[in-house]
Amino acid sequence: MKIYEVGGAVRDRLLGIPVTDIDRVVVGASAERMLADGYRPVGSDFPVFLHPQTGEEYALARTERKSGRGYGGFVFHASPDVTLEQDLSRRDLTINAMAEDDDGRIIDPYGGQQDLRDRLLKHVSPAFIEDPLRVLRVARFAARYAGLGFRVAEPTLQLMRQLSESGELQALTAERSWKEISRALMEAHPHVFIQVLRDCGALEQLLPEVDALFGVPQPPAHHPEIDTGVHTLSVLEQAARHDQPLAVRWACLLHDLGKGTTRPSEWPRHIAHEQRGVKLIKAVNERFKVPRDCQELAVLVGEYHTHGHRALELKPSTLLELLQNFDVYRRPQRFEDFIMACEMDARGRLGFEAREYPQADYLRGAAAAARGVAVQPLVAQGFKGQALGEALKRARLEVLKEYKAEV
């Protein structure tokens, strides 16, 4: 029985970046041996055990055989005679197929160290094509390590294209897809994730609404980058640069989906694209069973982001309606997230990256003014029920008129 650190811990240690997760593989042991040594089993699908003292995970060396469609379509075999090299061979990328023993010796049967030096994301074996989830994983690693100069090796990209064309991506569950997408969006360069998916044809399969944005022109006065798809990637890039949370990044990715449905005869204008986009955003949210906070913000940003850009021009009544739609009185953070998504949209344009966005502070001030209207004086005047709600609305409108006049 011998224990090795494997995968990401070895990779990141060699890259000289912080190690966050440590995976261990056990060679030469059986499940019975692990149980006898006090390890506790985890689930029933994989031979994974928790250390009796530390609670850390230890997985038995295993091989796998394709038995059906999708990420879960595999039969695993774990026994004391499975070698470390066999276990490493089933992994996705060479840089993830290295191990380190207790003496610090690197076991690297598939050239992972050389690919680290060459900054290549390269598959371990042709078996790569058996798991559709690897398309998303490789694109995610590309987003994570783009800042270090990593790129997807062309032969690996070709296998990703084959997977995209095979229909296997459709076998992925919503939960697994969302897990990879959400993790990728929180990487340092999430726009690279989308670009790699597009390069291998996976974006058209998974997010056709986003894929449809590429090649769609916008008015050059407002969008010097012209292409709506390029703009979307730039907005996502700005969201990462400004360290925005997942809900904001998701909203940034989907905010302009309506432009993909504009008739070419109307290009480069996109009248009412906000309303047309809402149905598409809801469909994407449903497809991946997106968490509610991300769903809600994406829909609201899609429908109202141009209101954000025109905030200084909005009539007080329109501004009040906007605040009401966001429920800024009970959910102030959601409106703040909306403001940030709008600012990322404004900055995600060629040459506009550092431009000031005064609309942000204006909207924050308007929300604060509306929230500052006290209810108790109206109650004291005898208002109640629906009449109280109308009186409160009138009072907030007056405050917003004064706010607009002062600013």
C-alpha positions in Angstrom: 0.0 0.0 0.0 1.4 3.4 -1.1 -0.1 6.8 -1.1 0.5 9.6 -3.6 -0.6 13.2 -4.0 -2.0 13.5 -7.5 -3.6 16.0 -9.9 -4.0 19.7 -9.1 -1.9 19.8 -6.0 1.2 18.5 -8.0 0.4 20.8 -11.0 0.0 24.0 -9.0 3.0 23.3 -6.8 5.2 22.9 -9.9 3.7 26.1 -11.3 4.6 27.9 -8.0 1.1 29.0 -7.2 -0.9 28.3 -4.0 -2.2 24.8 -3.6 -5.9 24.8 -2.5 -7.0 21.2 -2.8 -5.0 18.0 -2.3 -6.1 14.8 -3.9 -4.6 11.5 -2.8 -4.6 8.1 -4.5 -3.9 4.8 -2.8 -2.1 2.1 -4.7 -1.9 -1.6 -3.6 -4.9 -1.6 -1.3 -8.4 -2.9 -1.3 -11.6 -1.5 0.1 -11.4 -4.1 2.9 -7.9 -2.9 3.8 -9.0 0.7 4.0 -12.0 -0.2 6.2 -9.8 -2.3 8.4 -7.4 0.7 8.8 -10.3 2.8 10.0 -11.0 4.8 6.8 -14.7 5.7 6.2 -16.3 5.1 2.8 -17.8 8.1 0.9 -20.9 7.3 -1.2 -21.2 4.2 -3.4 -20.1 5.3 -6.9 -16.4 5.6 -6.3 -13.9 3.9 -4.0 -13.2 7.0 -2.0 -12.5 7.0 1.8 -12.1 9.6 4.6 -9.0 9.4 6.8 -9.9 8.4 10.3 -8.1 11.3 11.9 -8.0 14.2 9.4 -11.1 13.5 7.4 -9.2 14.0 4.2 -10.2 12.0 1.1 -8.2 9.1 -0.2 -9.2 7.3 -3.4 -8.2 3.8 -4.5 -6.3 3.6 -7.8 -8.9 2.7 -10.4 -9.4 2.2 -14.1 -12.6 3.0 -16.0 -14.5 1.7 -19.0 -17.1 3.6 -21.1 -20.5 2.0 -20.6 -23.0 4.7 -21.6 -23.6 8.3 -22.6 -22.5 11.3 -20.7 -20.4 12.1 -17.7 -21.8 9.2 -15.6 -21.6 6.6 -18.3 -18.6 4.7 -16.9 -17.8 1.5 -15.0 -15.0 1.7 -12.6 -12.6 -1.0 -11.4 -10.5 -0.6 -8.3 -8.3 -3.3 -6.9 -4.8 -3.7 -5.4 -3.3 -4.6 -8.8 -4.3 -1.3 -10.5 -1.0 0.6 -11.0 -0.4 4.3 -10.5 0.2 4.8 -14.2 -3.1 3.1 -15.0 -4.9 5.4 -12.6 -3.2 8.5 -14.0 -4.0 7.4 -17.6 -7.7 8.0 -17.1 -7.2 11.7 -16.2 -8.1 14.5 -18.7 -4.9 16.5 -19.1 -1.2 15.6 -18.9 -0.7 18.5 -16.4 -3.3 16.8 -14.2 -1.8 13.3 -14.6 1.2 13.6 -12.4 1.8 12.2 -8.9 4.2 12.9 -6.0 5.4 10.4 -3.5 6.3 11.0 0.2 9.9 11.7 -0.8 8.9 14.5 -3.2 9.6 12.5 -6.3 7.4 13.4 -9.3 5.9 10.5 -11.2 5.1 11.9 -14.7 4.4 9.1 -17.2 2.6 11.3 -19.7 4.8 14.4 -20.1 2.9 16.8 -17.8 6.0 18.6 -16.7 7.0 19.4 -20.3 3.5 20.6 -21.1 3.7 22.9 -18.0 6.9 24.4 -19.4 5.3 24.6 -22.9 2.1 26.1 -21.4 0.0 23.5 -23.1 -3.4 22.0 -22.1 -3.0 18.5 -23.8 -5.1 15.4 -23.4 -3.5 12.2 -21.8 -5.0 9.7 -24.2 -7.6 9.1 -26.9 -10.0 8.1 -24.1 -10.4 11.8 -23.5 -13.2 11.7 -26.0 -15.3 9.4 -23.8 -16.2 12.0 -21.3 -18.1 15.1 -22.6 -17.6 17.0 -19.3 -14.0 17.3 -20.3 -14.9 19.9 -22.9 -16.1 22.2 -20.2 -13.2 21.3 -17.9 -10.5 22.1 -20.4 -12.2 25.4 -21.3 -12.3 26.2 -17.6 -8.6 25.4 -17.2 -7.9 27.6 -20.2 -9.7 30.4 -18.3 -7.8 29.7 -15.1 -4.3 29.7 -16.6 -4.7 32.1 -19.5 -2.7 34.7 -17.5 0.2 32.3 -17.4 0.1 31.9 -21.2 -1.5 28.5 -21.4 -3.4 27.4 -24.5 -5.3 24.3 -25.6 -3.2 22.0 -27.8 -4.6 21.7 -31.3 -5.0 17.9 -31.2 -7.0 18.3 -27.9 -9.1 21.0 -29.4 -9.9 18.6 -32.3 -11.1 16.0 -29.8 -13.2 18.7 -28.2 -14.7 19.4 -31.6 -15.5 15.8 -32.1 -17.2 15.6 -28.7 -19.2 18.8 -29.6 -20.4 17.3 -32.9 -21.2 13.9 -31.4 -24.2 15.1 -29.4 -22.6 13.8 -26.1 -22.8 17.3 -24.6 -26.5 17.0 -24.5 -26.2 14.0 -22.2 -24.6 16.2 -19.5 -27.0 16.9 -16.6 -27.9 20.5 -15.8 -26.2 20.3 -12.4 -22.9 19.1 -13.8 -22.9 21.7 -16.6 -23.8 24.5 -14.2 -21.1 23.5 -11.8 -18.4 23.8 -14.5 -19.9 27.0 -16.0 -20.2 28.7 -12.6 -16.6 27.7 -11.6 -15.3 28.9 -15.0 -17.1 32.3 -14.7 -15.3 32.8 -11.4 -11.8 32.2 -12.9 -9.5 35.1 -13.7 -10.3 35.1 -17.4 -13.8 33.8 -17.8 -14.1 35.2 -21.3 -11.4 32.7 -22.4 -13.8 29.9 -21.2 -16.5 31.2 -23.6 -14.0 31.7 -26.4 -12.6 28.1 -26.1 -16.1 26.7 -26.1 -16.8 28.6 -29.3 -13.6 27.5 -30.9 -14.5 23.8 -30.5 -18.2 24.2 -31.4 -19.5 23.5 -27.8 -20.9 27.0 -27.3 -23.4 26.4 -30.1 -24.5 23.2 -28.4 -24.7 24.5 -24.8 -25.4 28.2 -25.2 -26.6 28.8 -28.7 -28.2 32.1 -27.6 -24.7 33.4 -26.7 -23.1 31.9 -29.8 -25.7 33.7 -32.0 -24.3 37.1 -30.8 -21.0 36.6 -32.7 -21.1 38.4 -36.1 -24.0 40.6 -35.1 -23.0 44.3 -35.5 -23.9 47.2 -33.2 -23.8 51.0 -33.8 -20.0 51.9 -33.9 -20.6 55.2 -32.0 -21.6 53.3 -28.9 -19.8 50.1 -29.7 -16.4 50.6 -31.4 -15.8 46.9 -31.2 -18.9 46.4 -33.4 -19.4 42.7 -32.9 -21.9 41.8 -30.1 -20.2 38.6 -29.3 -16.8 40.4 -28.8 -18.6 43.0 -26.7 -20.1 40.2 -24.5 -16.6 38.7 -23.9 -15.3 42.2 -23.0 -18.0 42.8 -20.5 -17.2 39.4 -18.9 -13.6 40.3 -18.8 -14.4 43.6 -17.1 -16.5 41.8 -14.5 -13.6 39.6 -13.7 -11.2 42.5 -13.5 -13.4 44.3 -11.1 -13.8 41.1 -9.0 -17.6 40.9 -9.4 -19.6 38.0 -7.8 -21.1 35.1 -9.8 -24.5 36.6 -10.2 -23.1 39.7 -11.8 -20.9 37.7 -14.1 -23.8 35.5 -15.2 -25.9 38.6 -15.9 -23.0 40.1 -17.9 -22.8 37.0 -20.1 -26.6 37.0 -20.9 -27.4 40.7 -20.9 -27.6 41.2 -24.7 -29.1 37.9 -25.8 -32.0 39.8 -27.5 -29.6 41.2 -30.0 -29.1 37.8 -31.4 -32.7 37.8 -32.6 -32.6 41.2 -34.4 -33.4 40.8 -38.1 -30.3 41.6 -40.2 -32.3 44.2 -42.1 -32.5 46.2 -38.9 -28.7 46.0 -38.1 -26.8 47.7 -36.5 -29.8 49.0 -34.4 -31.4 46.6 -31.9 -34.7 48.2 -30.9 -36.5 46.5 -28.0 -33.7 43.9 -27.7 -34.1 44.1 -23.9 -37.6 42.8 -24.0 -36.8 40.1 -26.6 -33.9 39.0 -24.5 -35.9 38.2 -21.4 -37.5 35.1 -22.8 -34.1 33.8 -23.9 -32.5 34.5 -20.5 -35.2 32.6 -18.8 -34.8 29.7 -21.1 -31.0 29.5 -20.4 -31.7 29.8 -16.7 -34.1 26.9 -16.8 -31.8 24.8 -19.0 -29.0 24.8 -16.4 -31.2 25.1 -13.3 -29.3 28.2 -12.3 -29.6 29.3 -8.6 -32.4 31.8 -8.0 -30.2 34.8 -7.2 -28.3 34.4 -10.5 -31.6 33.9 -12.4 -33.3 36.9 -11.0 -30.4 39.3 -11.6 -29.8 38.1 -15.2 -33.4 38.7 -16.1 -33.5 42.1 -14.5 -30.2 43.2 -16.0 -31.3 42.0 -19.5 -34.6 43.9 -19.3 -33.3 47.1 -17.6 -29.6 47.6 -18.4 -30.3 50.4 -20.9 -32.3 52.1 -18.2 -29.1 52.1 -16.2 -27.2 53.7 -19.0 -29.8 56.4 -19.4 -30.3 56.9 -15.6 -29.5 60.6 -15.7 -32.2 61.2 -18.4 -34.9 59.1 -16.8 -38.1 60.9 -15.6 -38.6 60.6 -11.8 -41.6 58.4 -12.4 -39.6 56.0 -14.6 -36.8 56.0 -12.0 -39.3 55.2 -9.3 -40.7 52.3 -11.3 -37.2 51.0 -11.8 -36.5 51.0 -8.1 -39.8 49.3 -7.4 -39.1 46.6 -9.9 -35.8 45.8 -8.1 -37.5 46.0 -4.6 -34.7 48.2 -3.4 -36.4 48.7 -0.1 -36.0 45.1 1.0 -33.3 43.9 -1.4 -30.7 46.7 -1.7 -27.8 44.4 -2.7 -29.6 43.2 -5.8 -29.9 46.8 -7.1 -26.2 47.3 -6.3 -25.4 44.2 -8.4 -27.5 45.6 -11.2 -25.6 48.9 -11.1 -22.3 47.0 -11.3 -23.5 44.9 -14.2 -24.5 48.1 -16.0 -21.0 49.6 -15.3 -19.3 46.4 -16.6 -21.5 46.7 -19.8 -20.4 50.3 -20.3 -16.7 49.5 -19.8 -16.8 46.4 -22.0 -16.4 48.4 -25.2 -13.3 49.1 -27.2 -11.6 52.2 -25.8 -14.2 52.7 -23.0 -12.6 50.4 -20.4 -11.5 53.3 -18.1 -14.3 55.7 -18.8 -16.2 57.1 -15.8 -19.7 55.9 -15.2 -21.6 58.6 -13.3 -24.8 56.7 -13.6 -23.7 54.4 -10.8 -23.5 57.0 -8.1 -26.7 58.7 -9.4 -28.6 55.4 -9.1 -27.2 54.7 -5.7 -28.3 58.2 -4.6 -31.8 57.8 -6.0 -32.2 54.4 -4.2 -31.0 56.0 -0.9 -33.4 58.9 -1.3 -36.4 56.6 -2.0 -35.5 54.4 0.9 -35.3 57.4 3.2 -39.0 58.1 3.0 -40.4 57.2 6.3 -43.7 55.2 6.6 -44.6 56.2 10.1 -45.7 59.8 9.4 -48.1 58.6 6.7 -49.5 56.0 9.1 -50.0 58.8 11.7 -52.0 60.7 9.1 -54.4 57.8 8.9 -53.2 56.1 5.7 -53.5 52.3 5.7 -53.8 49.4 3.3 -53.7 50.2 -0.4 -54.1 53.9 0.4 -50.9 53.8 2.5 -49.1 52.2 -0.4 -50.2 54.9 -2.8 -49.3 57.7 -0.4 -45.8 56.1 0.1 -45.4 56.0 -3.7 -46.3 59.6 -4.0 -43.9 60.6 -1.3 -41.1 58.7 -2.9 -41.9 60.3 -6.3 -41.6 63.8 -4.8 -38.3 62.9 -3.2 -37.0 61.6 -6.5 -38.1 64.9 -8.2 -36.2 66.9 -5.7 -33.2 64.6 -6.0 -33.1 64.9 -9.8 -33.5 68.7 -9.6 -30.6 68.9 -7.1 -28.3 66.7 -9.1 
